[in-house]
Amino acid sequence: MDKQIEIGNYNIRKPEMWAGNIDDQELTERIKDSEFAKKQNSDGKDYCYFLDKKYYTSNTENGEYTCMAYTLNEPANLERASVSDIVVEENEVYNIHRISVLRDGVLIDKIPDTKIKVLDSENQSSGGILSSNKKINITIKDLRLYDVLILEDSRVKTFTDRDFLRKEFSKYVWVSPDNYWAYGNYKFTFINDREQKIAYKKTFFRDETGNVLKPEINYLNQGEKFVFEKHNYINPVDANREIFPFIDFATDNTWKDLSNYVSSIYDEIFHKASLKDFAPNLIEKLNDISDLDDKIQFAIEYVQNNIYYIFNADEMNGHKPQDPAITHENKQGDCKAKSVLLKVILDYIGVESSIVLVNFHTDFYIKYYLPSPLTFNHAIVKINHKNEEFFVDATLRDEFGLLENRGFTYFMHYLEVKPDQELKTRKPYKYPYYCIDEKVEFTAQNTIGKLILTTVYKGNRANAMRRYFKNTNKREVIDSWNNFLFYSLNYSNDRNGTDVRNIFKDASIDIVSDDKRLNEFKIQYKSTVENPYYTDPKNNRFLMYFDRNVVKASARDFMHEDLPFWHNFDSEKYEINLYTDQKIDTQEKYTVQESNINNPYFDFTSRKKITKNGATINIEFKPLVNLEIPQNDFEKFRTDHHTIADSNFGLGIDIIEPGLMNMLRFSLKKRFK
């Protein structure tokens, strides 16, 4: 390709020196139908003749290069190839080197048939997400089924002063390719042109028998390359049960060195100004509060609800936070800015706190990654109070309660912004309260049932339910509860297809109380049910209430060889009362069945009280959360959840129909059961 076009966000030009160069003849020679290629085509699969990927890093720029040739044998692939979007960051340029097709053995340049548009990528700006990213839309005319599409492109990010962290540190994670594709040749090259040494760590690679190999760490000096190459290659990973092998590349450092580097940046910000200087009105409000716990609550909710959260993608590239005086004056800031302001306020009221760096999205992988400040994408606040550690995300909104009553944020790994810190693992957690505390009363008399549900939500549940009731139409809320009860009372099995509004008459739901200090949100649902009994195909009647939320399907169904099960269930308590004016079978196996499970990761009890006209069950579920269940403990954990699902998640009572013949039939049934 001789013609070069310089646009700004994209260029049509030759590759950079580090990417190398390939001419048309060499390209055509590499697209050969080997026996491996013919087999893929005969199996009806798309095939990639070759894929060359290169990643280049220096102290002034990062670059990614790709050259590939693949078949368009499937209409879906033809569609995707015809129209595509590329998103580039600020000061990042997308370079097109070659767009061609090999059609009937003839190489055809498709750049003249390519239309390129540059669009703003600001679709979330109304939600406080600011970004100067650009979206490059590429449309290629006249691609045909059975063409071989050849794409050669690169993207280069040149560092500005705002990218000071990227100048100092490099991080790149290579993940093994999608196992849908078959590759004649797959090649990945990492090129280190930095002054600093780059470490790389190979993780979740397997031996020939499928066993995970021990992670392997090696190093690249300036000018050295790492190459991963495979021929006639299909990634053997089982995507449903295994983690794709990956290689983490990062500037060689220790967590302790990194914590010293980052903490020095934050210390400079903390010492710029005191709260007394820039927020005298806020100090007046704090001084008017006598109780320290109430002061902490006020401080957290002031920052969460009065400082608008702006995620500035460009500024998040570095770890330098905004001055807290500016955050307070402008009433807006990103996660770093809001966290710093909250810490400054906590410092003023004498509460020990620190900033911690996290990445909720890749939390599981952090323990496998090499040390790098670029691992983290979020900042929150750690508070030490009453000999307990609390973690507060200052970017959240509409969260309430004293510190111990607030919602719990799930994550495991973090780096504290203090000198000489190692990567830390958060302790497992046991809720000091029930997230759900519900009482169910269902009374059947003659042919009418009266149903009352009284529920207290706490912590995360209270915050979520408060938002739900605030933002959801009342009729929609009632329908949601009706649908839930339709299954809980087993009506789905004897009146399926019936409008739930015709089953639950005069249904209402009201907020009983909302205590924002205890963070308790209490509601009550009431309805009348005509024909309250579930009737089986043999006309046997039952009064039933089984809450399927108690059954943790994710624990029972979990299957993975590499990922441990992440335990994050809420603590729950239920009291279910079923009453009737009919006689019931007080000895029925499942009616009287109780359970007591003491698993290392949760306690579960169900206790019952049976009378001649009704029964009560008390269910308590107390999990130990925010931890991974080790694989050697998981089968016992799964089995215990199967036990809960075996009729221990609710209550059912059998009605003994009146009349001599019914009594005799019931007696015979019990005798020969």
Secondary structure as the mmCIF struct_conf table of DSSP 4:
data_model
#
loop_
_struct_conf.conf_type_id
_struct_conf.id
_struct_conf.beg_label_comp_id
_struct_conf.beg_label_asym_id
_struct_conf.beg_label_seq_id
_struct_conf.end_label_comp_id
_struct_conf.end_label_asym_id
_struct_conf.end_label_seq_id
STRN STRN1 ILE A 5 GLU A 6
BEND BEND1 GLY A 8 ASN A 9
STRN STRN2 TYR A 10 ILE A 12
HELX_LH_PP_P HELX_LH_PP_P1 LYS A 14 GLU A 16
HELX_RH_3T_P HELX_RH_3T_P1 MET A 17 ALA A 19
HELX_RH_AL_P HELX_RH_AL_P1 ASP A 24 ARG A 30
HELX_RH_AL_P HELX_RH_AL_P2 GLU A 35 SER A 42
TURN_TY1_P TURN_TY1_P1 ASP A 43 GLY A 44
STRN STRN3 TYR A 47 THR A 57
BEND BEND2 ASN A 59 THR A 60
STRN STRN4 GLU A 61 THR A 71
BEND BEND3 GLU A 74 GLU A 74
HELX_RH_AL_P HELX_RH_AL_P3 PRO A 75 SER A 82
STRN STRN5 VAL A 83 VAL A 88
TURN_TY1_P TURN_TY1_P2 GLU A 90 ASN A 91
STRN STRN6 GLU A 92 ARG A 103
TURN_TY1_P TURN_TY1_P3 ASP A 104 GLY A 105
STRN STRN7 VAL A 106 ASP A 109
HELX_RH_3T_P HELX_RH_3T_P2 ILE A 111 ASP A 113
STRN STRN8 THR A 114 ASP A 120
TURN_TY1_P TURN_TY1_P4 ASN A 123 GLN A 124
HELX_RH_3T_P HELX_RH_3T_P3 SER A 125 GLY A 127
TURN_TY1_P TURN_TY1_P5 GLY A 128 GLY A 128
STRN STRN9 ILE A 129 LEU A 130
STRN STRN10 LYS A 134 ILE A 140
BEND BEND4 LYS A 141 LYS A 141
TURN_TY1_P TURN_TY1_P6 LEU A 145 TYR A 146
STRN STRN11 VAL A 148 THR A 158
HELX_RH_3T_P HELX_RH_3T_P4 ASP A 161 ASP A 163
HELX_RH_AL_P HELX_RH_AL_P4 PHE A 164 GLU A 168
STRN STRN12 LYS A 171 VAL A 175
HELX_LH_PP_P HELX_LH_PP_P2 SER A 176 ASP A 178
TURN_TY1_P TURN_TY1_P7 ASN A 179 TYR A 180
STRN STRN13 ALA A 182 ASN A 192
BEND BEND5 ARG A 194 GLN A 196
STRN STRN14 ILE A 198 THR A 203
BEND BEND6 PHE A 204 PHE A 204
STRN STRN15 ARG A 206 ARG A 206
TURN_TY1_P TURN_TY1_P8 GLU A 208 THR A 209
BEND BEND7 GLY A 210 GLY A 210
HELX_LH_PP_P HELX_LH_PP_P3 ASN A 211 ASN A 211
STRN STRN16 VAL A 212 VAL A 212
HELX_LH_PP_P HELX_LH_PP_P4 LEU A 213 PRO A 215
STRN STRN17 GLU A 216 LEU A 220
TURN_TY1_P TURN_TY1_P9 GLN A 222 GLY A 223
STRN STRN18 LYS A 225 TYR A 233
TURN_TY1_P TURN_TY1_P10 ALA A 239 ARG A 241
BEND BEND8 GLU A 242 GLU A 242
HELX_LH_PP_P HELX_LH_PP_P5 ILE A 243 PRO A 245
STRN STRN19 PHE A 246 THR A 251
BEND BEND9 ASP A 252 ASP A 252
HELX_RH_AL_P HELX_RH_AL_P5 TRP A 255 PHE A 270
TURN_TY1_P TURN_TY1_P11 HIS A 271 HIS A 271
BEND BEND10 LYS A 272 LYS A 272
HELX_RH_AL_P HELX_RH_AL_P6 LEU A 275 PHE A 278
HELX_RH_AL_P HELX_RH_AL_P7 PRO A 280 ASN A 287
TURN_TY1_P TURN_TY1_P12 ASP A 288 ASP A 288
HELX_RH_AL_P HELX_RH_AL_P8 LEU A 292 ASN A 306
BEND BEND11 ILE A 307 ILE A 307
STRN STRN20 TYR A 308 TYR A 309
STRN STRN21 PHE A 311 ASN A 312
TURN_TY1_P TURN_TY1_P13 ALA A 313 ASP A 314
HELX_RH_3T_P HELX_RH_3T_P5 GLU A 315 ASN A 317
BEND BEND12 GLY A 318 GLY A 318
HELX_LH_PP_P HELX_LH_PP_P6 PRO A 321 ASP A 323
HELX_RH_AL_P HELX_RH_AL_P9 PRO A 324 ASN A 330
TURN_TY1_P TURN_TY1_P14 LYS A 331 LYS A 331
STRN STRN22 GLN A 332 GLY A 333
HELX_RH_AL_P HELX_RH_AL_P10 CYS A 335 TYR A 348
TURN_TY1_P TURN_TY1_P15 ILE A 349 GLY A 350
STRN STRN23 GLU A 352 VAL A 358
BEND BEND13 PHE A 360 PHE A 360
TURN_TY1_P TURN_TY1_P16 HIS A 361 THR A 362
HELX_RH_3T_P HELX_RH_3T_P6 ASP A 363 TYR A 365
TURN_TY1_P TURN_TY1_P17 ILE A 366 TYR A 368
BEND BEND14 TYR A 369 TYR A 369
HELX_LH_PP_P HELX_LH_PP_P7 LEU A 370 LEU A 370
BEND BEND15 PRO A 371 PRO A 371
HELX_RH_3T_P HELX_RH_3T_P7 PRO A 373 THR A 375
STRN STRN24 HIS A 378 HIS A 385
TURN_TY1_P TURN_TY1_P18 LYS A 386 ASN A 387
STRN STRN25 GLU A 388 VAL A 392
TURN_TY1_P TURN_TY1_P19 ALA A 394 THR A 395
BEND BEND16 ASP A 398 ASP A 398
BEND BEND17 GLY A 401 GLY A 401
HELX_RH_3T_P HELX_RH_3T_P8 LEU A 403 ASN A 405
BEND BEND18 ARG A 406 ARG A 406
HELX_LH_PP_P HELX_LH_PP_P8 GLY A 407 TYR A 410
STRN STRN26 HIS A 413 GLU A 416
BEND BEND19 VAL A 417 LYS A 418
TURN_TY1_P TURN_TY1_P20 PRO A 419 ASP A 420
HELX_LH_PP_P HELX_LH_PP_P9 GLN A 421 LEU A 423
STRN STRN27 LYS A 424 THR A 425
HELX_LH_PP_P HELX_LH_PP_P10 ARG A 426 PRO A 428
STRN STRN28 TYR A 429 LYS A 430
BEND BEND20 PRO A 432 TYR A 433
BEND BEND21 CYS A 435 CYS A 435
STRN STRN29 ILE A 436 GLN A 445
TURN_TY1_P TURN_TY1_P21 ASN A 446 THR A 447
STRN STRN30 ILE A 448 LYS A 458
TURN_TY1_P TURN_TY1_P22 GLY A 459 GLY A 459
HELX_RH_AL_P HELX_RH_AL_P11 ASN A 460 ASN A 471
BEND BEND22 THR A 472 THR A 472
HELX_RH_AL_P HELX_RH_AL_P12 LYS A 474 SER A 488
TURN_TY1_P TURN_TY1_P23 LEU A 489 ASN A 490
HELX_RH_3T_P HELX_RH_3T_P9 TYR A 491 ASN A 493
TURN_TY1_P TURN_TY1_P24 ASP A 494 ASP A 494
BEND BEND23 ARG A 495 ARG A 495
TURN_TY1_P TURN_TY1_P25 ASN A 496 GLY A 497
BEND BEND24 THR A 498 THR A 498
HELX_RH_AL_P HELX_RH_AL_P13 VAL A 500 ILE A 503
STRN STRN31 PHE A 504 ASP A 515
TURN_TY1_P TURN_TY1_P26 LYS A 516 ASN A 519
STRN STRN32 GLU A 520 GLU A 530
BEND BEND25 ASN A 531 ASN A 531
BEND BEND26 TYR A 533 TYR A 533
STRN STRN33 TYR A 534 THR A 535
TURN_TY1_P TURN_TY1_P27 PRO A 537 LYS A 538
STRN STRN34 ARG A 541 PHE A 546
HELX_RH_3T_P HELX_RH_3T_P10 ARG A 548 VAL A 550
BEND BEND27 VAL A 551 VAL A 551
HELX_RH_AL_P HELX_RH_AL_P14 ALA A 553 ASP A 557
BEND BEND28 GLU A 561 LEU A 563
HELX_LH_PP_P HELX_LH_PP_P11 PRO A 564 PRO A 564
STRN STRN35 PHE A 565 HIS A 567
HELX_LH_PP_P HELX_LH_PP_P12 PHE A 569 SER A 571
STRN STRN36 GLU A 572 THR A 580
BEND BEND29 ASP A 581 GLN A 582
STRN STRN37 LYS A 583 ILE A 584
TURN_TY1_P TURN_TY1_P28 THR A 586 GLN A 587
HELX_RH_AL_P HELX_RH_AL_P15 LYS A 589 VAL A 592
STRN STRN38 SER A 595 ASN A 599
TURN_TY1_P TURN_TY1_P29 PRO A 600 TYR A 601
STRN STRN39 PHE A 602 THR A 611
TURN_TY1_P TURN_TY1_P30 LYS A 612 ASN A 613
STRN STRN40 GLY A 614 VAL A 625
BEND BEND30 ASN A 626 ASN A 626
STRN STRN41 LEU A 627 ILE A 629
HELX_LH_PP_P HELX_LH_PP_P13 PRO A 630 PRO A 630
HELX_RH_AL_P HELX_RH_AL_P16 GLN A 631 ALA A 645
TURN_TY1_P TURN_TY1_P31 ASP A 646 SER A 647
BEND BEND31 PHE A 649 PHE A 649
STRN STRN42 GLY A 650 ILE A 656
BEND BEND32 PRO A 658 GLY A 659
HELX_RH_AL_P HELX_RH_AL_P17 LEU A 660 ARG A 671
TURN_TY1_P TURN_TY1_P32 PHE A 672 PHE A 672
#
